[in-house]
């Protein structure tokens, strides 16, 4: 698929720029570093159509200025045991709350072998992988779950009731990158439909429904309707249970509640860490993971495929490539960031590499 014109900027300049913009928006330094790091993490790893990344800066700035998200909200631990914690995020930045929750889960895992933190009264937490990948950095398996606004239809229905409810699972390896599963439980999100609409391309018919409940390949009709789950009824079942594992058990929002009130998003997350050293030495685990990866990658190929990848390998290659040659930004998004810089009086500048000529994203 072709893509709209894009321009590459250096990773180093984008790192600095994003944090300076967030500081100018009123975020404390720690919050700006957590949130800014997660936005660039997403920009590096994902296709622009996924809707994550730095293009969200202006939208977040508007939400901060209108009081819809509190960028200085406390991270309040309501209840905890050696292995568990329940946290109120007080309608703060979901990315920040989830990062702090995963750090707390890791601390507990180092004591108990496993740690789990449930967060309620939060907001959109960005990429699941950004939080899950904190686990491998600490010698743990990292698991990040969240619920979201009701965009997915229940199996047999045509109105949304559960969210994309993404999962992130990150596992250390000896391959130079962690194995990472980062998936929405819908076949695709509306960001990819927006991308296809802009490109004038149809979408697969198993992505979404029209408002009348019919499958469609028209991205415009799909954006007006409900999303479909991965694996048909299986995706709905997984999304349903994700609401149970986050909002229902945490005393927070679930189903139709998240995002219903723009002044209190009521999103819920669950962050888990499992200490690998409880089971075996980390080096042995990584050796076993590498062996498992080799088993997968050396299977016979299907027609039309050049190689077999393990989860997270494609994203690791994106990070390596973009770090080396520049991070591509859609030209309207880049123009908006430059305008935002002027409006906020930010001194940091984006270093432009040049047009993004690579056809792969």
C-alpha positions, 0 to 999 in steps of 0.5 A, a space after each residue: 500500500 502507498 502512503 501519504 507524504 511523510 518526513 523523517 526526523 531524528 530520534 534524538 530531536 524528537 525525544 527532546 522536543 516531546 518532553 519540552 512540549 509536555 513541560 510547556 503544557 504544565 506537566 511535572 518533569 517526572 510525568 513529562 519524561 514518562 509520558 514523552 518516552 512512551 509516545 516516542 516508544 510508540 512512534 518507533 514501534 508502530 505503523 502510523 495508522 495505529 494512531 499512537 505516538 506524538 501526533 496526540 500531543 495537541 489533543 492531550 494539550 487540549 484535554 489538559 487545558 480543559 481540565 479533562 485530564 489532570 496531568 499532576 494527579 496523585 497515584 494513590 495506593 488504596 490497598 495493598 499486600 506483598 503481591 497485590 495493590 489497588 490504585 486510584 489514578 484520579 483521572 490522571 494521565 493513563 500512561 503515567 499511572 500504568 507505568 507507575 503501576 508496572 514498576 510497583 508490580 515489578 517491586 512486588 514480583 521481586 518479593 513474592 515471585 508475582 506482582 499485580 496492580 489494578 488501576 481504576 479511575 484512569 484514562 487512555 494508557 497508550 501502547 500496552 507494550 510500553 508498559 509490558 516491556 518494563 518487565 523484561 528490563 527487570 528480568 520479569 515477564 510483563 503483562 499489561 491489560 486495559 479496557 477502553 471505550 465501547 467500540 466492539 460489538 458483542 458477538 451477534 450484536 451491532 452496537 459497541 459494548 466493550 473496548 479494543 481492550 488491548 493486551 501487552 505481554 513482553 518476555 526477555 530473550 537472548 536475541 537482542 530484543 524481547 518477545 512482545 505481543 501487543 494486540 487490540 482484541 478487535 481485528 483492527 482499530 479505527 485509526 487503521 480505518 482512517 488510514 485506509 480512508 485517507 489512502 482511498 483503500 477498502 478494508 477487509 470485511 471482518 474489521 467492522 460493521 455498518 451502523 445497521 450491522 452489516 459487514 463492510 469494506 468501506 472504511 467510512 461506513 466502518 468508522 460509523 459502526 461497531 468494531 469486530 473482535 479477533 477470531 469472531 466470537 473469541 475476540 468478544 469473549 477475550 474483551 469481555 474477560 479483560 473488562 472483568 480483569 480490569 474494571 469489574 474487579 478493580 471497582 472501576 469502569 467497564 463496558 459502556 462506562 469508560 469514556 462516557 463522561 469526558 470529565 471522568 474517563 473511568 478507564 481501568 488497567 491491570 499490570 502484572 509482573 512475574 519474576 523469572 528468577 523464581 522459576 530458574 536463572 534468567 540466563 537459562 530462561 533466555 536460552 530456552 526462549 531462544 531455542 523456542 524462537 528457533 523452533 518457530 523460525 525454522 518451520 517450512 514456509 507458506 507460499 508467499 512468505 520469506 521468513 517467520 518472525 516471532 512476536 515483537 521481531 517486526 517492531 524491533 526491526 522498525 525501532 532499529 531502522 527508524 533510530 538509524 535513518 529517522 522517524 517518519 511523521 505524516 506531513 500534517 502531523 509534523 506541521 502541527 507539531 511545528 505550530 504547537 512549538 510556536 504556540 508554546 514558545 518551545 525552544 527545542 527543534 525537530 531535526 528533519 532528515 528528509 522525505 520518507 521514501 521507504 515503502 515499508 512502515 
